[in-house]
């Protein structure tokens, strides 16, 4: 109220009528108490914000710890998966090598059979040729 009296006095000294000065001081006091924030209000809001920030920081640390744990689990799973893939690849490589060797042996057998057949056919053709030449 001390500030309101000073404003009232200043307004009256500048030539403002009593009613207008009183209305202006009352409106100003109303706004200062209901609309504008006091230092105590600001201090309280600041403390609340600090507490909220501390809570958020704590929650972020918890989430960060969870993420680190999840990453560690994923790395372990990836290592297991990698070793399983390597084992599967090794098994496939071995199977291909065995099949390749078997195919090579089978191909060699077929080559020998074809060589023998071709030789027999060649002998037969040569024999027929000599027989035909004998009668000519």
Phi and psi in radians as a Rosetta constraint file:
Dihedral C 1 N 2 CA 2 C 2 CIRCULARHARMONIC -1.091 0.35
Dihedral N 2 CA 2 C 2 N 3 CIRCULARHARMONIC -0.689 0.35
Dihedral C 2 N 3 CA 3 C 3 CIRCULARHARMONIC -1.198 0.35
Dihedral N 3 CA 3 C 3 N 4 CIRCULARHARMONIC -0.680 0.35
Dihedral C 3 N 4 CA 4 C 4 CIRCULARHARMONIC -1.074 0.35
Dihedral N 4 CA 4 C 4 N 5 CIRCULARHARMONIC -0.689 0.35
Dihedral C 4 N 5 CA 5 C 5 CIRCULARHARMONIC -1.143 0.35
Dihedral N 5 CA 5 C 5 N 6 CIRCULARHARMONIC -0.686 0.35
Dihedral C 5 N 6 CA 6 C 6 CIRCULARHARMONIC -1.139 0.35
Dihedral N 6 CA 6 C 6 N 7 CIRCULARHARMONIC -0.751 0.35
Dihedral C 6 N 7 CA 7 C 7 CIRCULARHARMONIC -1.103 0.35
Dihedral N 7 CA 7 C 7 N 8 CIRCULARHARMONIC -0.733 0.35
Dihedral C 7 N 8 CA 8 C 8 CIRCULARHARMONIC -1.059 0.35
Dihedral N 8 CA 8 C 8 N 9 CIRCULARHARMONIC -0.785 0.35
Dihedral C 8 N 9 CA 9 C 9 CIRCULARHARMONIC -1.094 0.35
Dihedral N 9 CA 9 C 9 N 10 CIRCULARHARMONIC -0.719 0.35
Dihedral C 9 N 10 CA 10 C 10 CIRCULARHARMONIC -1.154 0.35
Dihedral N 10 CA 10 C 10 N 11 CIRCULARHARMONIC -0.703 0.35
Dihedral C 10 N 11 CA 11 C 11 CIRCULARHARMONIC -1.177 0.35
Dihedral N 11 CA 11 C 11 N 12 CIRCULARHARMONIC -0.715 0.35
Dihedral C 11 N 12 CA 12 C 12 CIRCULARHARMONIC -1.157 0.35
Dihedral N 12 CA 12 C 12 N 13 CIRCULARHARMONIC -0.675 0.35
Dihedral C 12 N 13 CA 13 C 13 CIRCULARHARMONIC -1.176 0.35
Dihedral N 13 CA 13 C 13 N 14 CIRCULARHARMONIC -0.460 0.35
Dihedral C 13 N 14 CA 14 C 14 CIRCULARHARMONIC -1.438 0.35
Dihedral N 14 CA 14 C 14 N 15 CIRCULARHARMONIC -0.034 0.35
Dihedral C 14 N 15 CA 15 C 15 CIRCULARHARMONIC 1.769 0.35
Dihedral N 15 CA 15 C 15 N 16 CIRCULARHARMONIC 0.212 0.35
Dihedral C 15 N 16 CA 16 C 16 CIRCULARHARMONIC -1.408 0.35
Dihedral N 16 CA 16 C 16 N 17 CIRCULARHARMONIC 2.449 0.35
Dihedral C 16 N 17 CA 17 C 17 CIRCULARHARMONIC -1.125 0.35
Dihedral N 17 CA 17 C 17 N 18 CIRCULARHARMONIC 2.744 0.35
Dihedral C 17 N 18 CA 18 C 18 CIRCULARHARMONIC -0.964 0.35
Dihedral N 18 CA 18 C 18 N 19 CIRCULARHARMONIC -0.846 0.35
Dihedral C 18 N 19 CA 19 C 19 CIRCULARHARMONIC -1.059 0.35
Dihedral N 19 CA 19 C 19 N 20 CIRCULARHARMONIC -0.811 0.35
Dihedral C 19 N 20 CA 20 C 20 CIRCULARHARMONIC -1.150 0.35
Dihedral N 20 CA 20 C 20 N 21 CIRCULARHARMONIC -0.741 0.35
Dihedral C 20 N 21 CA 21 C 21 CIRCULARHARMONIC -1.124 0.35
Dihedral N 21 CA 21 C 21 N 22 CIRCULARHARMONIC -0.747 0.35
Dihedral C 21 N 22 CA 22 C 22 CIRCULARHARMONIC -1.126 0.35
Dihedral N 22 CA 22 C 22 N 23 CIRCULARHARMONIC -0.752 0.35
Dihedral C 22 N 23 CA 23 C 23 CIRCULARHARMONIC -1.118 0.35
Dihedral N 23 CA 23 C 23 N 24 CIRCULARHARMONIC -0.727 0.35
Dihedral C 23 N 24 CA 24 C 24 CIRCULARHARMONIC -1.166 0.35
Dihedral N 24 CA 24 C 24 N 25 CIRCULARHARMONIC -0.755 0.35
Dihedral C 24 N 25 CA 25 C 25 CIRCULARHARMONIC -1.144 0.35
Dihedral N 25 CA 25 C 25 N 26 CIRCULARHARMONIC -0.731 0.35
Dihedral C 25 N 26 CA 26 C 26 CIRCULARHARMONIC -1.101 0.35
Dihedral N 26 CA 26 C 26 N 27 CIRCULARHARMONIC -0.747 0.35
Dihedral C 26 N 27 CA 27 C 27 CIRCULARHARMONIC -1.124 0.35
Dihedral N 27 CA 27 C 27 N 28 CIRCULARHARMONIC -0.712 0.35
Dihedral C 27 N 28 CA 28 C 28 CIRCULARHARMONIC -1.137 0.35
Dihedral N 28 CA 28 C 28 N 29 CIRCULARHARMONIC -0.762 0.35
Dihedral C 28 N 29 CA 29 C 29 CIRCULARHARMONIC -1.127 0.35
Dihedral N 29 CA 29 C 29 N 30 CIRCULARHARMONIC -0.679 0.35
Dihedral C 29 N 30 CA 30 C 30 CIRCULARHARMONIC -1.098 0.35
Dihedral N 30 CA 30 C 30 N 31 CIRCULARHARMONIC -0.809 0.35
Dihedral C 30 N 31 CA 31 C 31 CIRCULARHARMONIC -1.123 0.35
Dihedral N 31 CA 31 C 31 N 32 CIRCULARHARMONIC -0.674 0.35
Dihedral C 31 N 32 CA 32 C 32 CIRCULARHARMONIC -1.177 0.35
Dihedral N 32 CA 32 C 32 N 33 CIRCULARHARMONIC -0.530 0.35
Dihedral C 32 N 33 CA 33 C 33 CIRCULARHARMONIC -1.587 0.35
Dihedral N 33 CA 33 C 33 N 34 CIRCULARHARMONIC -0.472 0.35
Dihedral C 33 N 34 CA 34 C 34 CIRCULARHARMONIC -1.883 0.35
Dihedral N 34 CA 34 C 34 N 35 CIRCULARHARMONIC -0.597 0.35
Dihedral C 34 N 35 CA 35 C 35 CIRCULARHARMONIC -1.730 0.35
Dihedral N 35 CA 35 C 35 N 36 CIRCULARHARMONIC -0.826 0.35
Dihedral C 35 N 36 CA 36 C 36 CIRCULARHARMONIC -1.414 0.35
Dihedral N 36 CA 36 C 36 N 37 CIRCULARHARMONIC 2.587 0.35
Dihedral C 36 N 37 CA 37 C 37 CIRCULARHARMONIC -1.586 0.35
Dihedral N 37 CA 37 C 37 N 38 CIRCULARHARMONIC 2.465 0.35
Dihedral C 37 N 38 CA 38 C 38 CIRCULARHARMONIC -1.585 0.35
Dihedral N 38 CA 38 C 38 N 39 CIRCULARHARMONIC 3.013 0.35
Dihedral C 38 N 39 CA 39 C 39 CIRCULARHARMONIC -1.074 0.35
Dihedral N 39 CA 39 C 39 N 40 CIRCULARHARMONIC -0.649 0.35
Dihedral C 39 N 40 CA 40 C 40 CIRCULARHARMONIC -1.134 0.35
Dihedral N 40 CA 40 C 40 N 41 CIRCULARHARMONIC -0.708 0.35
Dihedral C 40 N 41 CA 41 C 41 CIRCULARHARMONIC -1.086 0.35
Dihedral N 41 CA 41 C 41 N 42 CIRCULARHARMONIC -0.776 0.35
Dihedral C 41 N 42 CA 42 C 42 CIRCULARHARMONIC -1.130 0.35
Dihedral N 42 CA 42 C 42 N 43 CIRCULARHARMONIC -0.703 0.35
Dihedral C 42 N 43 CA 43 C 43 CIRCULARHARMONIC -1.110 0.35
Dihedral N 43 CA 43 C 43 N 44 CIRCULARHARMONIC -0.744 0.35
Dihedral C 43 N 44 CA 44 C 44 CIRCULARHARMONIC -1.109 0.35
Dihedral N 44 CA 44 C 44 N 45 CIRCULARHARMONIC -0.759 0.35
Dihedral C 44 N 45 CA 45 C 45 CIRCULARHARMONIC -1.129 0.35
Dihedral N 45 CA 45 C 45 N 46 CIRCULARHARMONIC -0.683 0.35
Dihedral C 45 N 46 CA 46 C 46 CIRCULARHARMONIC -1.091 0.35
Dihedral N 46 CA 46 C 46 N 47 CIRCULARHARMONIC -0.781 0.35
Dihedral C 46 N 47 CA 47 C 47 CIRCULARHARMONIC -1.126 0.35
Dihedral N 47 CA 47 C 47 N 48 CIRCULARHARMONIC -0.697 0.35
Dihedral C 47 N 48 CA 48 C 48 CIRCULARHARMONIC -1.107 0.35
Dihedral N 48 CA 48 C 48 N 49 CIRCULARHARMONIC -0.742 0.35
Dihedral C 48 N 49 CA 49 C 49 CIRCULARHARMONIC -1.105 0.35
Dihedral N 49 CA 49 C 49 N 50 CIRCULARHARMONIC -0.714 0.35
Dihedral C 49 N 50 CA 50 C 50 CIRCULARHARMONIC -1.079 0.35
Dihedral N 50 CA 50 C 50 N 51 CIRCULARHARMONIC -0.731 0.35
Dihedral C 50 N 51 CA 51 C 51 CIRCULARHARMONIC -1.131 0.35
Dihedral N 51 CA 51 C 51 N 52 CIRCULARHARMONIC -0.735 0.35
Dihedral C 51 N 52 CA 52 C 52 CIRCULARHARMONIC -1.106 0.35
Dihedral N 52 CA 52 C 52 N 53 CIRCULARHARMONIC -0.745 0.35
Dihedral C 52 N 53 CA 53 C 53 CIRCULARHARMONIC -1.093 0.35
Dihedral N 53 CA 53 C 53 N 54 CIRCULARHARMONIC -0.729 0.35
Dihedral C 53 N 54 CA 54 C 54 CIRCULARHARMONIC -1.093 0.35
Dihedral N 54 CA 54 C 54 N 55 CIRCULARHARMONIC -0.701 0.35
Dihedral C 54 N 55 CA 55 C 55 CIRCULARHARMONIC -1.108 0.35
Dihedral N 55 CA 55 C 55 N 56 CIRCULARHARMONIC -0.788 0.35
Dihedral C 55 N 56 CA 56 C 56 CIRCULARHARMONIC -1.121 0.35
Dihedral N 56 CA 56 C 56 N 57 CIRCULARHARMONIC -0.713 0.35
Dihedral C 56 N 57 CA 57 C 57 CIRCULARHARMONIC -1.075 0.35
Dihedral N 57 CA 57 C 57 N 58 CIRCULARHARMONIC -0.734 0.35
Dihedral C 57 N 58 CA 58 C 58 CIRCULARHARMONIC -1.111 0.35
Dihedral N 58 CA 58 C 58 N 59 CIRCULARHARMONIC -0.761 0.35
Dihedral C 58 N 59 CA 59 C 59 CIRCULARHARMONIC -1.109 0.35
Dihedral N 59 CA 59 C 59 N 60 CIRCULARHARMONIC -0.702 0.35
Dihedral C 59 N 60 CA 60 C 60 CIRCULARHARMONIC -1.111 0.35
Dihedral N 60 CA 60 C 60 N 61 CIRCULARHARMONIC -0.674 0.35
Dihedral C 60 N 61 CA 61 C 61 CIRCULARHARMONIC -1.120 0.35
Dihedral N 61 CA 61 C 61 N 62 CIRCULARHARMONIC -0.689 0.35
Dihedral C 61 N 62 CA 62 C 62 CIRCULARHARMONIC -1.142 0.35
Dihedral N 62 CA 62 C 62 N 63 CIRCULARHARMONIC -0.760 0.35
Dihedral C 62 N 63 CA 63 C 63 CIRCULARHARMONIC -1.132 0.35
Dihedral N 63 CA 63 C 63 N 64 CIRCULARHARMONIC -0.689 0.35
Dihedral C 63 N 64 CA 64 C 64 CIRCULARHARMONIC -1.085 0.35
Dihedral N 64 CA 64 C 64 N 65 CIRCULARHARMONIC -0.742 0.35
Dihedral C 64 N 65 CA 65 C 65 CIRCULARHARMONIC -1.097 0.35
Dihedral N 65 CA 65 C 65 N 66 CIRCULARHARMONIC -0.733 0.35
Dihedral C 65 N 66 CA 66 C 66 CIRCULARHARMONIC -1.093 0.35
Dihedral N 66 CA 66 C 66 N 67 CIRCULARHARMONIC -0.739 0.35
Dihedral C 66 N 67 CA 67 C 67 CIRCULARHARMONIC -1.106 0.35
Dihedral N 67 CA 67 C 67 N 68 CIRCULARHARMONIC -0.727 0.35
Dihedral C 67 N 68 CA 68 C 68 CIRCULARHARMONIC -1.080 0.35
Dihedral N 68 CA 68 C 68 N 69 CIRCULARHARMONIC -0.730 0.35
Dihedral C 68 N 69 CA 69 C 69 CIRCULARHARMONIC -1.124 0.35
Dihedral N 69 CA 69 C 69 N 70 CIRCULARHARMONIC -0.747 0.35
Dihedral C 69 N 70 CA 70 C 70 CIRCULARHARMONIC -1.093 0.35
Dihedral N 70 CA 70 C 70 N 71 CIRCULARHARMONIC -0.725 0.35
Dihedral C 70 N 71 CA 71 C 71 CIRCULARHARMONIC -1.116 0.35
Dihedral N 71 CA 71 C 71 N 72 CIRCULARHARMONIC -0.723 0.35
Dihedral C 71 N 72 CA 72 C 72 CIRCULARHARMONIC -1.083 0.35
Dihedral N 72 CA 72 C 72 N 73 CIRCULARHARMONIC -0.744 0.35
Dihedral C 72 N 73 CA 73 C 73 CIRCULARHARMONIC -1.104 0.35
Dihedral N 73 CA 73 C 73 N 74 CIRCULARHARMONIC -0.757 0.35
Dihedral C 73 N 74 CA 74 C 74 CIRCULARHARMONIC -1.095 0.35
Dihedral N 74 CA 74 C 74 N 75 CIRCULARHARMONIC -0.709 0.35
Dihedral C 74 N 75 CA 75 C 75 CIRCULARHARMONIC -1.090 0.35
Dihedral N 75 CA 75 C 75 N 76 CIRCULARHARMONIC -0.714 0.35
Dihedral C 75 N 76 CA 76 C 76 CIRCULARHARMONIC -1.131 0.35
Dihedral N 76 CA 76 C 76 N 77 CIRCULARHARMONIC -0.754 0.35
Dihedral C 76 N 77 CA 77 C 77 CIRCULARHARMONIC -1.106 0.35
Dihedral N 77 CA 77 C 77 N 78 CIRCULARHARMONIC -0.699 0.35
Dihedral C 77 N 78 CA 78 C 78 CIRCULARHARMONIC -1.132 0.35
Dihedral N 78 CA 78 C 78 N 79 CIRCULARHARMONIC -0.683 0.35
Dihedral C 78 N 79 CA 79 C 79 CIRCULARHARMONIC -1.109 0.35
Dihedral N 79 CA 79 C 79 N 80 CIRCULARHARMONIC -0.749 0.35
Dihedral C 79 N 80 CA 80 C 80 CIRCULARHARMONIC -1.111 0.35
Dihedral N 80 CA 80 C 80 N 81 CIRCULARHARMONIC -0.792 0.35
Dihedral C 80 N 81 CA 81 C 81 CIRCULARHARMONIC -1.080 0.35
Dihedral N 81 CA 81 C 81 N 82 CIRCULARHARMONIC -0.734 0.35
Dihedral C 81 N 82 CA 82 C 82 CIRCULARHARMONIC -1.070 0.35
Dihedral N 82 CA 82 C 82 N 83 CIRCULARHARMONIC -0.766 0.35
Dihedral C 82 N 83 CA 83 C 83 CIRCULARHARMONIC -1.180 0.35
Dihedral N 83 CA 83 C 83 N 84 CIRCULARHARMONIC -0.635 0.35
Dihedral C 83 N 84 CA 84 C 84 CIRCULARHARMONIC -1.125 0.35
Dihedral N 84 CA 84 C 84 N 85 CIRCULARHARMONIC -0.726 0.35
Dihedral C 84 N 85 CA 85 C 85 CIRCULARHARMONIC -1.121 0.35
Dihedral N 85 CA 85 C 85 N 86 CIRCULARHARMONIC -0.747 0.35
Dihedral C 85 N 86 CA 86 C 86 CIRCULARHARMONIC -1.078 0.35
Dihedral N 86 CA 86 C 86 N 87 CIRCULARHARMONIC -0.716 0.35
Dihedral C 86 N 87 CA 87 C 87 CIRCULARHARMONIC -1.113 0.35
Dihedral N 87 CA 87 C 87 N 88 CIRCULARHARMONIC -0.748 0.35
Dihedral C 87 N 88 CA 88 C 88 CIRCULARHARMONIC -1.106 0.35
Dihedral N 88 CA 88 C 88 N 89 CIRCULARHARMONIC -0.740 0.35
Dihedral C 88 N 89 CA 89 C 89 CIRCULARHARMONIC -1.114 0.35
Dihedral N 89 CA 89 C 89 N 90 CIRCULARHARMONIC -0.697 0.35
Dihedral C 89 N 90 CA 90 C 90 CIRCULARHARMONIC -1.108 0.35
Dihedral N 90 CA 90 C 90 N 91 CIRCULARHARMONIC -0.732 0.35
Dihedral C 90 N 91 CA 91 C 91 CIRCULARHARMONIC -1.112 0.35
Dihedral N 91 CA 91 C 91 N 92 CIRCULARHARMONIC -0.748 0.35
Dihedral C 91 N 92 CA 92 C 92 CIRCULARHARMONIC -1.121 0.35
Dihedral N 92 CA 92 C 92 N 93 CIRCULARHARMONIC -0.742 0.35
Dihedral C 92 N 93 CA 93 C 93 CIRCULARHARMONIC -1.044 0.35
Dihedral N 93 CA 93 C 93 N 94 CIRCULARHARMONIC -0.780 0.35
Dihedral C 93 N 94 CA 94 C 94 CIRCULARHARMONIC -1.096 0.35
Dihedral N 94 CA 94 C 94 N 95 CIRCULARHARMONIC -0.778 0.35
Dihedral C 94 N 95 CA 95 C 95 CIRCULARHARMONIC -1.066 0.35
Dihedral N 95 CA 95 C 95 N 96 CIRCULARHARMONIC -0.740 0.35
Dihedral C 95 N 96 CA 96 C 96 CIRCULARHARMONIC -1.122 0.35
Dihedral N 96 CA 96 C 96 N 97 CIRCULARHARMONIC -0.688 0.35
Dihedral C 96 N 97 CA 97 C 97 CIRCULARHARMONIC -1.119 0.35
Dihedral N 97 CA 97 C 97 N 98 CIRCULARHARMONIC -0.780 0.35
Dihedral C 97 N 98 CA 98 C 98 CIRCULARHARMONIC -1.098 0.35
Dihedral N 98 CA 98 C 98 N 99 CIRCULARHARMONIC -0.815 0.35
Dihedral C 98 N 99 CA 99 C 99 CIRCULARHARMONIC -1.107 0.35
Dihedral N 99 CA 99 C 99 N 100 CIRCULARHARMONIC -0.675 0.35
Dihedral C 99 N 100 CA 100 C 100 CIRCULARHARMONIC -1.103 0.35
Dihedral N 100 CA 100 C 100 N 101 CIRCULARHARMONIC -0.746 0.35
Dihedral C 100 N 101 CA 101 C 101 CIRCULARHARMONIC -1.119 0.35
Dihedral N 101 CA 101 C 101 N 102 CIRCULARHARMONIC -0.752 0.35
Dihedral C 101 N 102 CA 102 C 102 CIRCULARHARMONIC -1.112 0.35
Dihedral N 102 CA 102 C 102 N 103 CIRCULARHARMONIC -0.726 0.35
Dihedral C 102 N 103 CA 103 C 103 CIRCULARHARMONIC -1.118 0.35
Dihedral N 103 CA 103 C 103 N 104 CIRCULARHARMONIC -0.705 0.35
Dihedral C 103 N 104 CA 104 C 104 CIRCULARHARMONIC -1.086 0.35
Dihedral N 104 CA 104 C 104 N 105 CIRCULARHARMONIC -0.755 0.35
Dihedral C 104 N 105 CA 105 C 105 CIRCULARHARMONIC -1.129 0.35
Dihedral N 105 CA 105 C 105 N 106 CIRCULARHARMONIC -0.743 0.35
Dihedral C 105 N 106 CA 106 C 106 CIRCULARHARMONIC -1.116 0.35
Dihedral N 106 CA 106 C 106 N 107 CIRCULARHARMONIC -0.712 0.35
Dihedral C 106 N 107 CA 107 C 107 CIRCULARHARMONIC -1.120 0.35
Dihedral N 107 CA 107 C 107 N 108 CIRCULARHARMONIC -0.706 0.35
Dihedral C 107 N 108 CA 108 C 108 CIRCULARHARMONIC -1.108 0.35
Dihedral N 108 CA 108 C 108 N 109 CIRCULARHARMONIC -0.710 0.35
Dihedral C 108 N 109 CA 109 C 109 CIRCULARHARMONIC -1.074 0.35
Dihedral N 109 CA 109 C 109 N 110 CIRCULARHARMONIC -0.812 0.35
Dihedral C 109 N 110 CA 110 C 110 CIRCULARHARMONIC -1.099 0.35
Dihedral N 110 CA 110 C 110 N 111 CIRCULARHARMONIC -0.655 0.35
Dihedral C 110 N 111 CA 111 C 111 CIRCULARHARMONIC -1.107 0.35
Dihedral N 111 CA 111 C 111 N 112 CIRCULARHARMONIC -0.745 0.35
Dihedral C 111 N 112 CA 112 C 112 CIRCULARHARMONIC -1.112 0.35
Dihedral N 112 CA 112 C 112 N 113 CIRCULARHARMONIC -0.767 0.35
Dihedral C 112 N 113 CA 113 C 113 CIRCULARHARMONIC -1.070 0.35
Dihedral N 113 CA 113 C 113 N 114 CIRCULARHARMONIC -0.777 0.35
Dihedral C 113 N 114 CA 114 C 114 CIRCULARHARMONIC -1.149 0.35
Dihedral N 114 CA 114 C 114 N 115 CIRCULARHARMONIC -0.648 0.35
Dihedral C 114 N 115 CA 115 C 115 CIRCULARHARMONIC -1.111 0.35
Dihedral N 115 CA 115 C 115 N 116 CIRCULARHARMONIC -0.781 0.35
Dihedral C 115 N 116 CA 116 C 116 CIRCULARHARMONIC -1.117 0.35
Dihedral N 116 CA 116 C 116 N 117 CIRCULARHARMONIC -0.746 0.35
Dihedral C 116 N 117 CA 117 C 117 CIRCULARHARMONIC -1.121 0.35
Dihedral N 117 CA 117 C 117 N 118 CIRCULARHARMONIC -0.767 0.35
Dihedral C 117 N 118 CA 118 C 118 CIRCULARHARMONIC -1.095 0.35
Dihedral N 118 CA 118 C 118 N 119 CIRCULARHARMONIC -0.708 0.35
Dihedral C 118 N 119 CA 119 C 119 CIRCULARHARMONIC -1.100 0.35
Dihedral N 119 CA 119 C 119 N 120 CIRCULARHARMONIC -0.750 0.35
Dihedral C 119 N 120 CA 120 C 120 CIRCULARHARMONIC -1.125 0.35
Dihedral N 120 CA 120 C 120 N 121 CIRCULARHARMONIC -0.725 0.35
Dihedral C 120 N 121 CA 121 C 121 CIRCULARHARMONIC -1.139 0.35
Dihedral N 121 CA 121 C 121 N 122 CIRCULARHARMONIC -0.679 0.35
Dihedral C 121 N 122 CA 122 C 122 CIRCULARHARMONIC -1.128 0.35
Dihedral N 122 CA 122 C 122 N 123 CIRCULARHARMONIC -0.754 0.35
Dihedral C 122 N 123 CA 123 C 123 CIRCULARHARMONIC -1.088 0.35
Dihedral N 123 CA 123 C 123 N 124 CIRCULARHARMONIC -0.743 0.35
Dihedral C 123 N 124 CA 124 C 124 CIRCULARHARMONIC -1.102 0.35
Dihedral N 124 CA 124 C 124 N 125 CIRCULARHARMONIC -0.739 0.35
Dihedral C 124 N 125 CA 125 C 125 CIRCULARHARMONIC -1.158 0.35
Dihedral N 125 CA 125 C 125 N 126 CIRCULARHARMONIC -0.740 0.35
Dihedral C 125 N 126 CA 126 C 126 CIRCULARHARMONIC -1.122 0.35
Dihedral N 126 CA 126 C 126 N 127 CIRCULARHARMONIC -0.706 0.35
Dihedral C 126 N 127 CA 127 C 127 CIRCULARHARMONIC -1.104 0.35
Dihedral N 127 CA 127 C 127 N 128 CIRCULARHARMONIC -0.774 0.35
Dihedral C 127 N 128 CA 128 C 128 CIRCULARHARMONIC -1.100 0.35
Dihedral N 128 CA 128 C 128 N 129 CIRCULARHARMONIC -0.677 0.35
Dihedral C 128 N 129 CA 129 C 129 CIRCULARHARMONIC -1.118 0.35
Dihedral N 129 CA 129 C 129 N 130 CIRCULARHARMONIC -0.773 0.35
Dihedral C 129 N 130 CA 130 C 130 CIRCULARHARMONIC -1.165 0.35
Dihedral N 130 CA 130 C 130 N 131 CIRCULARHARMONIC -0.647 0.35
Dihedral C 130 N 131 CA 131 C 131 CIRCULARHARMONIC -1.153 0.35
Dihedral N 131 CA 131 C 131 N 132 CIRCULARHARMONIC -0.690 0.35
Dihedral C 131 N 132 CA 132 C 132 CIRCULARHARMONIC -1.202 0.35
Dihedral N 132 CA 132 C 132 N 133 CIRCULARHARMONIC -0.617 0.35
Dihedral C 132 N 133 CA 133 C 133 CIRCULARHARMONIC -1.239 0.35
Dihedral N 133 CA 133 C 133 N 134 CIRCULARHARMONIC -0.574 0.35
Dihedral C 133 N 134 CA 134 C 134 CIRCULARHARMONIC -1.131 0.35
Dihedral N 134 CA 134 C 134 N 135 CIRCULARHARMONIC -0.590 0.35
Dihedral C 134 N 135 CA 135 C 135 CIRCULARHARMONIC -1.551 0.35
Dihedral N 135 CA 135 C 135 N 136 CIRCULARHARMONIC -0.117 0.35
